[in-house]
Amino acid sequence: VQLQASGGGLVQAGGSLRLSCTASGSIFSINVMGWYRQAPGKQRDLVATIASGGITNYGDSVKGRFTISRDNAKNTVYLQMNSLRPEDTAVYYCRYTDRQNTYWGQGTQVTVSS
């Protein structure tokens, strides 16, 4: 499975960004896709995940500000990020998990200026 992420960039505090991640290759119909992030010197943390059936899970720091969604026909997951804060600055990684394996995307930088 290959993951292609896009949509990162530089935005001012209070602004919005939308990340996309498309999976290709041997995709199982039952899977979980999502986003994690890692700031310099910190561990990689959960941002949000969404199962192929639609169940979502969010990290506490993004609840109410970020929304994850997916298009199963396109094997694509989206992360709508609103009310961005400087502490949201990190490299955002897309992840795909099925019953056999976990795959990570290459990461996309999100920088929020104050």
C-alpha positions in Angstrom: 0.0 0.0 0.0 1.3 3.5 -0.9 0.0 6.6 0.7 0.1 10.0 -1.0 -0.6 13.0 1.2 -1.1 16.6 0.2 -2.4 19.9 1.5 0.1 21.0 4.1 1.4 24.6 4.2 1.8 27.8 6.2 -1.3 29.4 7.7 -1.9 32.1 10.3 -3.5 31.3 13.6 -7.2 31.0 13.3 -7.0 29.9 9.7 -7.9 26.6 8.0 -6.2 23.9 6.0 -7.4 20.7 4.4 -5.2 17.6 4.2 -5.8 14.7 1.8 -4.3 11.3 1.7 -5.0 8.7 -1.0 -4.1 5.0 -0.6 -3.2 2.8 -3.6 -2.2 -0.8 -4.0 -3.7 -3.8 -2.2 -6.4 -2.1 -0.2 -8.6 -4.2 2.1 -12.2 -3.1 2.2 -12.1 -3.0 6.0 -9.4 -0.6 7.1 -8.7 2.4 9.3 -7.1 5.5 7.8 -6.1 8.5 9.8 -3.6 11.2 10.7 -0.9 11.5 13.3 1.4 14.4 13.8 4.9 14.9 15.2 6.4 18.2 16.4 10.2 18.6 16.7 11.4 16.8 19.8 8.1 15.3 20.5 6.5 11.9 20.0 4.1 11.1 17.2 0.5 11.6 18.4 -2.9 10.8 17.2 -4.8 13.5 15.4 -7.8 11.6 14.1 -8.8 8.2 12.5 -11.7 7.0 10.6 -12.7 3.4 9.9 -14.1 2.2 6.6 -17.5 2.0 8.3 -17.3 5.6 9.4 -16.4 5.4 13.1 -14.1 8.3 14.0 -11.7 8.9 16.8 -10.0 12.2 17.7 -7.1 13.3 19.8 -8.3 15.5 22.7 -6.4 18.6 21.5 -8.2 18.7 18.1 -11.8 17.8 19.1 -14.2 20.4 17.9 -11.7 22.0 15.5 -10.7 19.2 13.2 -13.0 16.9 11.1 -11.9 13.7 9.5 -13.8 12.2 6.6 -13.3 9.7 3.8 -14.3 8.7 0.4 -14.1 4.9 0.2 -14.6 4.8 -3.5 -11.4 6.9 -3.9 -9.6 5.3 -0.9 -9.0 8.9 0.3 -9.2 10.4 3.7 -9.5 14.1 4.4 -8.7 16.2 7.4 -10.4 19.6 7.7 -8.5 21.7 10.2 -10.1 24.9 11.4 -9.2 27.4 14.1 -5.6 26.4 13.8 -3.2 27.3 16.6 0.6 27.6 16.7 0.7 24.4 18.7 -0.8 22.5 15.8 2.5 23.0 13.9 4.0 19.6 13.1 4.6 17.1 10.4 1.3 15.3 9.7 1.5 11.7 8.7 -1.2 9.7 7.0 -1.6 6.1 8.2 -3.4 3.1 6.8 -4.1 0.0 8.9 -5.9 -3.2 7.9 -6.0 -6.7 9.4 -2.5 -7.5 8.3 -0.4 -4.4 8.1 0.1 -0.7 8.9 1.5 1.8 6.4 2.7 5.4 6.8 2.8 8.2 4.3 5.7 10.5 3.8 4.4 13.3 6.0 3.3 16.8 5.1 4.4 20.0 7.0 1.8 22.2 8.7 3.0 25.4 10.1 0.7 27.8 12.0 2.1 31.3 12.6 1.0 33.4 15.5 
